[in-house]
Each structure stands twice: as structure tokens, then as C-alpha cells.
Amino acid sequence: MQNVYDLAHELVRSLKETDQFKDYKDAQKALKANDQVNAMMNDFQQKSMEFQAKTMMGEAPDQDALAQLQNLYSIVMSDPLASSFFNAQMQLQTIIADIYKIIGEAVDEE
């Protein structure tokens, strides 16, 4: 029987060979090369996480904060670098979510 950790490392190597991973890394590199757009994306991600955390803790969504987040999202998505990074990140996250789902289903069926 193979060591589960060895298989996990093999999975990571396979993931790194996907187009989605390569696109993500390319978009990440391009984003980091532009300080202004990178700062804008970091600000959006920080505010988005804060909003989600408050919502998950049961706080009622603050309509002003939601409007600000939606406005910031529109601004971020209007920039080609940020939009490309965001889309590449979503594609990679879809693969990772699929992997988690497969593992979760295997654990639940036992």
C-alpha cells in the first residue's frame, strides 16, 4: 500500500501540471508586477473576507458595507489584470473544490 502522504504530494505535482494552475500562477505574477492593481485586489479580498466572516458569525449584512463591496468588485473587475487573476483563481478553486468533494464522498461512504 502506498503512503497517503506520498500520494498527496503526487496529487500536488499533478495539480501543478494543469492549465488552470499555470494560468493562475501567470496571472498572479502579472498582478504582483503592478503594485497599484495588486494593492487594489488585496484591499478587495480583505474587505470581502471581513464581510463574509461577519455574515458567518450571524451578523446581519450591513447594506452600506455590501454596497461598498459591490462597488469595489466592479472597479476590480474593470481592470484586465485583476479580472484575469480573479478568473484564474476561480478556475483553480473549482478544481480544488472538486478534489475536496471526492475525498469527502469517499470518507462519507465508509
C-alpha positions in Angstrom: 0.0 0.0 0.0 1.3 3.4 -0.9 1.9 6.1 1.8 -1.0 8.5 1.8 1.4 11.5 2.1 3.3 10.4 -0.9 0.0 10.2 -2.9 -0.8 13.7 -1.6 2.5 15.0 -3.0 1.8 13.2 -6.3 -1.6 15.0 -6.4 0.1 18.3 -5.9 2.5 17.6 -8.7 -0.4 16.7 -11.0 -2.3 19.8 -10.0 0.7 22.0 -10.8 0.7 20.5 -14.4 -2.9 21.6 -15.1 -3.6 24.6 -17.3 -5.7 26.1 -14.5 -2.7 26.1 -12.1 -0.4 27.5 -14.8 -2.9 30.2 -15.7 -3.3 31.1 -12.0 0.5 31.4 -11.5 0.9 33.5 -14.6 -2.0 35.8 -13.6 -0.6 36.0 -10.1 2.8 37.0 -11.4 1.4 39.7 -13.7 -0.8 41.0 -10.8 2.2 41.3 -8.4 4.2 43.1 -11.0 1.7 46.0 -10.9 1.7 47.5 -7.4 -1.4 49.6 -7.8 -3.6 46.8 -9.1 -2.1 44.3 -6.6 -3.0 46.7 -3.7 -6.5 47.2 -5.1 -7.0 43.4 -5.3 -5.6 42.9 -1.8 -8.0 45.5 -0.5 -10.9 43.9 -2.2 -10.0 40.4 -0.9 -9.5 41.7 2.7 -12.9 43.5 2.7 -14.6 40.5 1.2 -13.2 38.2 3.8 -14.2 40.6 6.6 -17.8 40.8 5.2 -18.0 37.0 4.9 -16.7 36.4 8.4 -19.3 38.8 9.9 -22.0 37.1 7.9 -20.8 33.6 9.0 -20.9 34.8 12.7 -24.6 35.6 12.3 -24.3 39.3 12.0 -26.9 40.9 9.7 -25.4 42.1 6.5 -24.5 45.7 6.6 -26.1 47.2 3.5 -23.6 50.0 3.3 -20.7 47.6 3.5 -22.3 45.3 0.9 -22.8 48.3 -1.4 -19.1 49.3 -0.9 -18.0 45.7 -1.6 -20.1 45.5 -4.7 -18.7 48.9 -5.9 -15.2 47.7 -5.2 -15.8 44.5 -7.1 -17.0 46.4 -10.1 -13.8 48.5 -10.0 -11.6 45.5 -9.6 -13.2 43.6 -12.4 -12.9 46.5 -14.8 -9.1 46.1 -14.6 -7.8 43.4 -17.0 -5.0 42.2 -14.7 -7.3 41.9 -11.7 -10.1 40.3 -13.7 -7.7 37.8 -15.3 -6.3 36.9 -11.8 -9.7 36.6 -10.3 -11.0 34.4 -13.1 -7.9 32.2 -13.0 -8.2 31.9 -9.2 -11.8 30.8 -9.5 -10.9 28.1 -12.1 -8.2 26.7 -9.8 -10.5 26.8 -6.8 -13.1 24.8 -8.8 -10.6 22.0 -9.2 -9.6 22.1 -5.6 -13.2 22.1 -4.5 -13.8 19.1 -6.8 -10.9 17.3 -5.1 -12.3 18.0 -1.6 -15.7 16.7 -2.8 -14.2 13.5 -4.0 -12.3 13.0 -0.7 -15.4 13.9 1.3 -17.6 11.5 -0.6 -15.0 8.7 -0.1 -14.9 9.4 3.7 -18.7 9.5 4.0 -19.3 6.3 2.1 -17.3 4.2 4.6 
